[in-house]
Every structure is written in structure tokens, then in C-alpha cells.
Amino acid sequence: MQFRDLPSVDRVMASDGMAALTEAYPRDWVVDLVRRQLDRARQKIRDGGTAPSAGDVADGVSGELRSMTEPAPRQVINATGVIIHTNLGRAPLSPAAIEAMTQAARGYTDLEMDLSTGRRGSRQAHLQSLLQQVTGAEGALAVNNNASAILLGLSALSVGKEVIVSRAEAVEIGGGFRIPDVLKQSGAKLIDVGTTNRTYLRDYEDAITENTAALLKVHTSNFRVEGFTSEVEPSELVALSKEKGIPVLHDVGSGALLPTEAYGLAHEPTPQESIAAGVGLVFFSGDKLLGGPQSGMVVGTSELVRRLERHPLARAIRIDKMSLAGLTATLLHYLKQEAESEIPIWRMISAGEQEIKDRAERWKSQLALPGEVISSKSAVGGGSLPGETLPTWVLALSCEGSAGGPEAVMRNLREAKPPVIARIEDDRVILDPRTVLPEEEDSLLTALRDAISP
Ligand SMILES: *Cc1c(COP(=O)(O)O)cnc(C)c1O
């Protein structure tokens, strides 16, 4: 009977290394972890396994404690060349944004106090004036993220009413965020018009009733329909909406405040152009092409923004003081015309090919490992600009001498401190300098040496 061989809690507690653990952590916790490890061992025995020794259980407990007490999320080095990598936390922040967030975290702030009167103020006031300036909108509001901004907008303006959306735009953004579901959750009724590939202005026009609350336009940011397609421009929807007295709502997704076409990419819709076209409310993310912390923005007419501010959901999804500080500092870069040099994602997007090639060459010569610098493609990512790439230069390392080949090297890199995320192409490990921050280079090279040396 394997169960009889299972060590007792006391025996595990007396094993090597356990004394150090009970010095660092409350004894009760450690005992709890031992019990849980033993429960798991019992289940394994039931499934036909063998009993672990006291030392095995102790090792399991210390491993569990080690991973539990590591900082999380952990810093990783992004050598994938995907600039806004959702799994890696989207946009890295500018030094000014980081400083602002640190300040906000460290002490008290005037978050909701008007210092000129000493009375209660709005946490949104400062940000509002920046967003007004940058986007040209009358009113502005920042919340937790774009998904919640859209939910708030639809809940505040269209509960019990109809919202007209093109069939081509009733999309899933990712992470379970689907436009039809969000509409349902907000209490609005989705009226989808047109077809998957073609929607005309008259489709919207024909669907408008006295129960229509809004026309909703959604940027299909994470896929592209090509060929026989047609969509209705925001300005055309605005003309129709003015005639009928119902607002146009526009989810532009990534929040590009700079023209992406100036960097050799397709045009990504900007909040400014929607506002200029007369859209009632524009929604966008703060941590995609805006390059700030997680947040969601609503800009538009004062009247509509006020209706959102007064809705009870606004309190439930409000932005926290640290994100607010980071967002304010990030928006300021746009106002000061220094976004391209100060905001990391724009520095990555605008990095010159020669500069990237030089970095890859420098890595190659410093590493002295078998590999070559080859031309490749970086992606913007983050569900924006699908299929759009930027020409780049990467270091391609062949892993022939390494046990386990490229897969093993990738695993070693993920276990490095800090972990390095790369990709495999043609049996080689590919490292794109575009997304590696300059201050991460030394750690990257150390990790590569350790990961590849056989
Ligand atoms: C990314 C995206 C969202 C969701 O934004 P979050 O800030 O991640 O909540 C909504 N709509 C569009 C079109 C998007 O691209």
C-alpha cells in the first residue's frame, strides 16, 4: 500500500530547508502547504502513482512558496518585435508617466480636491482639459478601459432602445468582448444592418425608428475584410444622425493620436478625425497606440459626456489615481509635440531600419554565437493594424550546438532572469531589437549566452 509510505506532516516539517521556510513565513502557512502537497500526493497514489519521500514533499513546498512570493506580474524582455503585445501587458510607459505614477502611489494627491478653493474637486478635471486639447472634443471622460467605456456609453444612452450597427462591425475584439453581448448587457437592442462585406448609408436610414437611440460604428481593429466591401464613413453617418436627431457613437479602438500612415502603416482611425466629423461620442483605449497605462477614453459633446458621468456605472468603472497620473503625463507628450521621442511605443514604431540593424549587429558581435543578422518584419499588435508590418532587422541564432534545439533555447530564455520572449523561424531563434528597451540589452545578452551555451 502506497498510502502507508506517505510521510507524515511532522516528518516533512523536519526535512532539510523547512526550518528556513518557517523562519521566513508563518509556520501555519508552511504546514498548510505541506498538507496540500500531501493531499495531491494521495490523489496521485489513487491514480496509480507512488508515494513521494519527505524530502520530495519539502522541495515541492519550497518551490510553491518561491513562485508564490515572486513579484507578479514580472518584468520580461520582449524580443518578439510585436510592439503592443497584449499578453505582455501592452504599452510600456514613458519615464515621465512612470514618475507621475510613482508620485501618485507614494503619497497623497489632490485627486479630488480643488487646491484653489480647498473644496471637493473632480478627478477628471485636469485630464479633461488635456483630452479636449488633444482631440478637439468639447467633453471628455476617462474610465478603467475601453471595454467599460463602451459599456457605460451604451448603458447611459440606449437602455431599452435600439442601437444600429453594421453586420460587418458586430465584432469580437478579444478576451470575450463582443459587441452584440455588450449591447445586450447594456440593456440596448442590437439592430444589425447591411451584410458582412457591404453596408450602405440607406441600410442605417431604413432601420431608424422612433425607438433608435444611436448609430454605433466599431473599428474592426483586429481583422481586415478585403475585396468587394463597402462601409459608411463617420461623416456620412453624422449627416444622417443630425437629420434624425440621434447621436453617432464611434469605437475607434486603439486611440492612435498620431497618423500611422506617416510611419509606413495603414491609416488607423484617430479620435481627432471622428470628432472633426461631428461624431457624438468617440471611445478608445489608453494602452494601445496612445501608449499610456490601462484606461478607456470617451470624448465627444459636453451634453453626451455629462449623461455618461451621471450614470451609476461611471462610479463602478472609474479610473484609479495611478493610471490617471500616467495617462495625464502621456497625453502631455502629445501636447508638447514630443510623443515620437518620449513615448516608447512611438519610438519603437518610428525607429529607423539602420538603427535597428546596428543594434542587431552589435548583439551578434558581442555574443559570438552562430547566427546572422537578417531582414524581417515587426508587427504593431494589440489587435490593431492586422497584417501591417514594419521592415526590421533581427538576430537569427541557429541552435544546432544546443541540446534540445530552438525549443529548448526558447524555454531557457523564458526561465532567464528576467525572462526573454522571442520567436522561432526556420529552426532559428529570432530576436528583434525594435521592442527591446536599450536598458534591457545587457540582461538580454546574458540570458542568450546562458540559454545557448551547451
Ligand atoms: C481593444 C479594443 C477594445 C477594448 O479595449 P480595452 O481597452 O482593451 O478594454 C474595444 N474596441 C476596439 C475596437 C478595440 O480595438
The ligand as a MOL file (V3000), in Angstrom:
LIG
                    3D

  0  0  0     0  0            999 V3000
M  V30 BEGIN CTAB
M  V30 COUNTS 15 15 0 0 0
M  V30 BEGIN ATOM
M  V30 1 C -9.0400 46.8820 -27.9370 0
M  V30 2 C -10.3980 47.2900 -28.3460 0
M  V30 3 C -11.4320 47.3860 -27.3940 0
M  V30 4 C -11.1980 47.0250 -25.9460 0
M  V30 5 O -10.3600 47.9670 -25.3430 0
M  V30 6 P -9.7360 47.7030 -23.8920 0
M  V30 7 O -9.0350 48.9690 -23.5550 0
M  V30 8 O -8.8440 46.5250 -24.0420 0
M  V30 9 O -10.8710 47.4240 -22.9730 0
M  V30 10 C -12.6730 47.7790 -27.8140 0
M  V30 11 N -12.9070 48.0680 -29.1080 0
M  V30 12 C -11.9440 48.0110 -30.0610 0
M  V30 13 C -12.2830 48.3330 -31.4870 0
M  V30 14 C -10.6570 47.6140 -29.7040 0
M  V30 15 O -9.6880 47.5470 -30.6400 0
M  V30 END ATOM
M  V30 BEGIN BOND
M  V30 1 1 1 2
M  V30 2 1 2 3
M  V30 3 2 2 14
M  V30 4 1 3 4
M  V30 5 2 3 10
M  V30 6 1 4 5
M  V30 7 1 5 6
M  V30 8 2 6 7
M  V30 9 1 6 8
M  V30 10 1 6 9
M  V30 11 1 10 11
M  V30 12 2 11 12
M  V30 13 1 12 13
M  V30 14 1 12 14
M  V30 15 1 14 15
M  V30 END BOND
M  V30 END CTAB
M  END
